[in-house]
Amino acid sequence: MKNKFIRILSPITIAVIIVLDIATIAYGIFSINKVIQLKNTNSIIFLVIEIFALVVAILVTKEIFTNGVKFHDDKIEFIGIDEENIFKYDEIEKVETYQDTTASLTKNFIDRHSLIIFTLKNDKVTTIDIGLTTKGTLQKIAKEISNFIGSDKVIQSKKTSDLHNLFKKK
């Protein structure tokens, strides 16, 4: 079976990256124009800074678009997460997904993040925070996980407010 990859992209992240890339390009055009007009040390310094900013922009954009979930034949891997990012299907007992969909002006961004909670057969519980994603992305990930471990082991789309209430009760 071919490995499947689902990108984890937040609409907010995409908007910010696009704005920053446009600003970097605009600053590059400005820098080149200044070097052509003035040909002095300051304009050359601005151009060198722009080249550095352009390299950073390319690397950041590349990193953002390579983050996601990779489904292998025997395991699932979360690309862009440093620790505990690989789970073998035969070790997963249960998977729960949470996403806050209720409107509120008082919640922080962290309260809006989508969460995937893996309960492993050795009673270890690991929470993966995939950030501000769309409901469709979270559902695609849950559906793909259920293809490998069975739909009876995947509990989809609970609200994060339910998760907060669960912790408050304990």
Phi, psi and chi 1 to 4 in degrees:
 res  aa     phi    psi   chi1   chi2   chi3   chi4
   1 MET       -  141.1  179.9 -176.1  165.4      -
   2 LYS   -76.2  140.8 -176.2 -179.4  172.6 -169.1
   3 ASN   -66.3  136.9  -64.7  -21.0      -      -
   4 LYS  -106.1  141.2 -174.8  170.8 -176.9  175.1
   5 PHE  -126.3  128.5 -178.5   74.2      -      -
   6 ILE  -117.2  120.9  -61.9  175.6      -      -
   7 ARG   -73.5  141.1  -83.2 -170.3  178.2   78.8
   8 ILE  -106.8   99.6  -61.0  174.8      -      -
   9 LEU  -123.3  127.5  -68.3  173.6      -      -
  10 SER   -87.1  135.8  160.6      -      -      -
  11 PRO   -57.7  -34.4  -23.8   32.2      -      -
  12 ILE   -67.7  -43.0  -66.7  170.7      -      -
  13 THR   -62.1  -43.7  -56.5      -      -      -
  14 ILE   -60.1  -45.3  -67.7  171.6      -      -
  15 ALA   -62.0  -44.4      -      -      -      -
  16 VAL   -64.8  -43.6  168.3      -      -      -
  17 ILE   -63.2  -41.6  -69.7  -61.9      -      -
  18 ILE   -62.5  -45.4  -72.2  171.8      -      -
  19 VAL   -62.1  -44.5  167.8      -      -      -
  20 LEU   -65.9  -39.2  -69.9  175.4      -      -
  21 ASP   -66.0  -40.2  -73.3  -12.4      -      -
  22 ILE   -64.1  -42.0  -70.3  170.5      -      -
  23 ALA   -63.9  -39.1      -      -      -      -
  24 THR   -64.9  -42.0  -56.4      -      -      -
  25 ILE   -66.1  -43.1  -68.0  168.1      -      -
  26 ALA   -62.5  -41.7      -      -      -      -
  27 TYR   -65.6  -34.7 -176.6   71.3      -      -
  28 GLY   -63.8  -43.9      -      -      -      -
  29 ILE   -62.0  -44.3  -66.8  168.5      -      -
  30 PHE   -59.7  -44.4  174.6   76.4      -      -
  31 SER   -63.9  -43.9  -63.0      -      -      -
  32 ILE   -63.6  -42.1  -68.9  170.4      -      -
  33 ASN   -61.3  -40.3  -75.3  -22.9      -      -
  34 LYS   -67.2  -38.4  -73.8  -61.4  175.1 -175.4
  35 VAL   -64.8  -41.5  166.9      -      -      -
  36 ILE   -65.3  -41.9  -68.3  170.4      -      -
  37 GLN   -74.5  -49.3  -69.0  173.2   -1.3      -
  38 LEU   -98.6  -39.3  -59.1  176.7      -      -
  39 LYS    50.7   48.4  -65.1 -179.5 -174.1  172.0
  40 ASN  -120.5  178.8   62.9   15.3      -      -
  41 THR   -63.2  -43.0  -53.6      -      -      -
  42 ASN   -61.3  -42.4  -73.7  -20.7      -      -
  43 SER   -67.6  -34.6   62.5      -      -      -
  44 ILE   -68.8  -38.9  -67.5  172.2      -      -
  45 ILE   -61.8  -42.9  -70.1  171.8      -      -
  46 PHE   -60.4  -39.6  -77.9  134.0      -      -
  47 LEU   -66.4  -39.8 -175.0   60.0      -      -
  48 VAL   -64.5  -41.8  169.4      -      -      -
  49 ILE   -62.0  -39.5  -68.2  170.7      -      -
  50 GLU   -64.8  -40.8  167.6   54.8   26.4      -
  51 ILE   -61.9  -43.2  -68.5  169.4      -      -
  52 PHE   -61.5  -45.2  176.7   72.2      -      -
  53 ALA   -62.9  -36.6      -      -      -      -
  54 LEU   -66.9  -41.2 -170.9   59.8      -      -
  55 VAL   -63.3  -44.7  168.4      -      -      -
  56 VAL   -61.8  -43.0  169.8      -      -      -
  57 ALA   -61.7  -41.7      -      -      -      -
  58 ILE   -64.3  -44.5  -70.6  169.0      -      -
  59 LEU   -65.3  -41.3  -68.1  174.4      -      -
  60 VAL   -66.0  -45.3  167.8      -      -      -
  61 THR   -61.7  -43.0  -57.2      -      -      -
  62 LYS   -61.3  -43.8  179.9 -177.8  175.5 -100.4
  63 GLU   -62.9  -43.2  179.0   65.9   24.5      -
  64 ILE   -61.7  -42.1  -67.1  -61.2      -      -
  65 PHE   -82.6   -6.4  -76.5  100.8      -      -
  66 THR   -99.8   -5.8   57.8      -      -      -
  67 ASN   -76.5  139.8  -71.1  -18.5      -      -
  68 GLY   171.4 -160.3      -      -      -      -
  69 VAL  -119.9  127.0 -177.1      -      -      -
  70 LYS  -111.8  124.6 -167.0  169.9 -168.3  177.7
  71 PHE  -101.1  116.7  -64.7   91.3      -      -
  72 HIS   -99.0  178.6  -59.3  -84.3      -      -
  73 ASP   -64.7  -34.6  -69.7  -25.5      -      -
  74 ASP  -119.6   -4.9   60.2  -21.3      -      -
  75 LYS  -154.4  164.8   64.4 -173.5  174.2 -166.8
  76 ILE  -117.5  137.9  179.2  173.3      -      -
  77 GLU  -129.4  130.1  179.5  179.0    4.9      -
  78 PHE   -96.4  107.0  -71.7   85.9      -      -
  79 ILE   -79.0  132.5  -49.4  -66.5      -      -
  80 GLY    99.8   -0.8      -      -      -      -
  81 ILE  -112.7  128.3  -62.5  174.0      -      -
  82 ASP   -73.4  -49.8  -67.6  -23.0      -      -
  83 GLU  -113.6  149.2  -64.3  178.1   10.8      -
  84 GLU    47.7   54.9  -60.4 -175.7   38.5      -
  85 ASN  -107.7    1.3   63.6  -23.2      -      -
  86 ILE  -122.0  129.5  -61.2  174.3      -      -
  87 PHE  -129.8  129.2  -58.3   93.3      -      -
  88 LYS   -82.3  137.3  -67.8 -173.5  177.6 -172.7
  89 TYR   -60.3  -38.1  -62.4  124.8      -      -
  90 ASP   -73.5  -10.6   57.8   -6.1      -      -
  91 GLU   -96.8   -6.3  -65.3  175.5   -2.7      -
  92 ILE   -88.0  125.2  -61.0  172.9      -      -
  93 GLU   -92.7  -41.8 -176.7  176.1  -41.5      -
  94 LYS  -155.1  149.1  177.0  175.3   70.9  168.1
  95 VAL  -131.5  131.2  175.7      -      -      -
  96 GLU  -122.4  138.9  -62.1  173.4   67.7      -
  97 THR  -114.9  141.9   63.5      -      -      -
  98 TYR  -132.5  138.1  -68.6   89.4      -      -
  99 GLN  -153.1  131.0 -176.9  178.6   37.9      -
 100 ASP   -82.6  122.6 -168.5    5.4      -      -
 101 THR  -117.8   -0.1   56.3      -      -      -
 102 THR   -82.4  142.8   56.6      -      -      -
 103 ALA   -75.3  136.9      -      -      -      -
 104 SER  -164.7  138.3  173.6      -      -      -
 105 LEU   -95.8   -4.5  -62.9  174.4      -      -
 106 THR  -101.3   -8.1   60.0      -      -      -
 107 LYS   -84.7  147.8  -68.3 -176.8 -179.7  170.4
 108 ASN   -78.7  168.5  -64.9  -35.6      -      -
 109 PHE   -62.4  -35.6  -79.2  120.5      -      -
 110 ILE   -61.5  -35.6  -61.8  -61.3      -      -
 111 ASP   -69.0  -14.9  -66.0  -27.7      -      -
 112 ARG   -95.6   -7.2  -64.0  -90.0 -174.9 -153.2
 113 HIS   -65.8  148.2  -77.3 -157.2      -      -
 114 SER   -85.3  138.3  -62.6      -      -      -
 115 LEU  -123.7  142.6  -54.7  173.0      -      -
 116 ILE  -122.8  121.1  -58.5  174.4      -      -
 117 ILE  -110.1  119.3  -60.2  173.8      -      -
 118 PHE   -99.7  124.9  -71.8   91.2      -      -
 119 THR  -106.2  117.4  -56.0      -      -      -
 120 LEU   -92.1  164.3  -56.3  178.5      -      -
 121 LYS   -66.5  -19.8  -69.2 -177.1  178.4  174.1
 122 ASN   -89.9   20.3   62.3    1.4      -      -
 123 ASP    66.1   16.2  -68.5  -29.2      -      -
 124 LYS   -86.5  135.3 -176.8  177.2  179.2 -176.5
 125 VAL  -116.8  127.2  177.3      -      -      -
 126 THR  -125.9  129.8  -56.7      -      -      -
 127 THR  -104.0  127.6  -57.9      -      -      -
 128 ILE  -108.7  119.9  -57.6  -67.1      -      -
 129 ASP   -94.6  110.6 -177.6  -13.6      -      -
 130 ILE   -97.9    9.3   60.0  172.1      -      -
 131 GLY    84.2 -160.6      -      -      -      -
 132 LEU   -85.7   88.5  -64.4  165.8      -      -
 133 THR  -110.7  169.2   59.5      -      -      -
 134 THR   -80.0  159.9   62.1      -      -      -
 135 LYS   -63.4  -36.0 -172.1  175.1 -177.5  178.5
 136 GLY   -62.9  -40.0      -      -      -      -
 137 THR   -64.6  -44.4  -59.4      -      -      -
 138 LEU   -63.3  -39.2 -173.8   61.5      -      -
 139 GLN   -67.6  -37.7  -72.2  175.1  -16.6      -
 140 LYS   -62.0  -43.6  -86.0 -168.4 -137.0  175.8
 141 ILE   -63.5  -45.9  -66.5  168.8      -      -
 142 ALA   -62.8  -40.3      -      -      -      -
 143 LYS   -65.0  -41.4 -178.7  179.8  177.4 -171.0
 144 GLU   -68.1  -38.7 -164.2   63.1   32.9      -
 145 ILE   -62.6  -42.2  -67.9  171.4      -      -
 146 SER   -65.3  -27.0   68.0      -      -      -
 147 ASN   -63.8  -30.4  -70.9  -17.9      -      -
 148 PHE   -93.3  -36.6  -73.2   99.6      -      -
 149 ILE  -110.1   -7.9   67.0  169.1      -      -
 150 GLY   104.4  138.9      -      -      -      -
 151 SER   -70.3  -20.6   59.1      -      -      -
 152 ASP   -72.4  -15.6   58.8  -35.6      -      -
 153 LYS   -98.5   -0.7  -65.0 -178.3  178.9 -179.0
 154 VAL  -114.2  120.8  178.7      -      -      -
 155 ILE  -106.6  114.5  -57.4  167.6      -      -
 156 GLN  -100.4  149.9  -70.2 -171.5   39.4      -
 157 SER    50.5   53.5  -63.6      -      -      -
 158 LYS   -83.3  155.7  -70.1 -173.6  173.7 -177.2
 159 LYS   -80.2  145.6  -64.7  178.9 -175.9  176.4
 160 THR   -65.9  -23.1   52.1      -      -      -
 161 SER   -64.8  -33.2   57.1      -      -      -
 162 ASP   -63.3  -37.8  -64.7  -19.8      -      -
 163 LEU   -66.7  -41.9 -177.1   63.3      -      -
 164 HIS   -62.3  -41.2  -67.3  -66.6      -      -
 165 ASN   -65.5  -35.5  -67.4  -24.3      -      -
 166 LEU   -63.1  -41.8  179.0   67.9      -      -
 167 PHE   -71.0  -32.5  -74.9  120.5      -      -
 168 LYS   -66.8  -32.4  -72.8  179.5 -175.9  176.3
 169 LYS   -70.2  -27.2  -70.8  178.0 -175.3  176.2
 170 LYS   -79.6      -  -70.8 -175.9  177.1 -178.9
